[in-house]
């Protein structure tokens, strides 16, 4: 029997926890700087949840601004990596919880801020996860979401999504800005703010991080070479396969 989506996610990420901790794309960026500025400005030094925490870069960025941080992820190896790195950084107020973002083991209105970075495109039921994020937020609490954006142009988006799933079997979908606006409003969020930045993805490290097979790497390169000019220009596809996606940040109120 073929593994389900949850099993695929765990298989993909359990073995790559250290690679994600050391990834330059994940460890830095203007989105992290802006996230820190937003959280600092709202002056909520309370309970913060990082849903789908991965290797913990968002947790570590926001930890100095929170009284307590909960890093949640379905991958036990990711959580072990986060716990070890938190000790090394002196974040004794950070705890880890193993769970899916679509079904979180917390009471209603528990957190002041719920955040997530580069995880939502793996969630099979994004509307359910957003409703969970809204549920566990205190009234007036803040939601911070960071992820790779899908494209409003259908032609470009089809190529981007195909590249993503060829590289990573656990990929579900990068959502476009208009999709994010609709989903966030449907989940009950208000005062939605949006910013985005170009994010260059160096091809070799991008596929190595996911241990993409040689067969799939060859398919990726064929897809890129045969892409129409509009796609090559929109994604800034380079001769070595590197390309530029868009990182989006959404900041909203419960």
Buried (B, 14 or more C-beta within 10 A) or exposed (E): EEEEBEEBBBBBBBEBBEBBBEBEBBBEBBBBEBBBEBBEEBEBBBBBBBBBBBBBBBBBBBBBBBEBBBBBBBBBBBBEBBBEBBEEBEBEBBBBBEBBBBEBEBEEEBBBBBBBBBBBBBBBBBEBBBBBBBBBBBEEBBBBBBBBBBBEBEEBBBBBBBBBBBBBBBBBBBBBBEBBBEBBEEBBBEEBEBBBBEBEBBBEEBBEBBEBEEEBBEBBBEBBEEBEEEBBEBBEBBEEBBBEBBBBBBBBBB
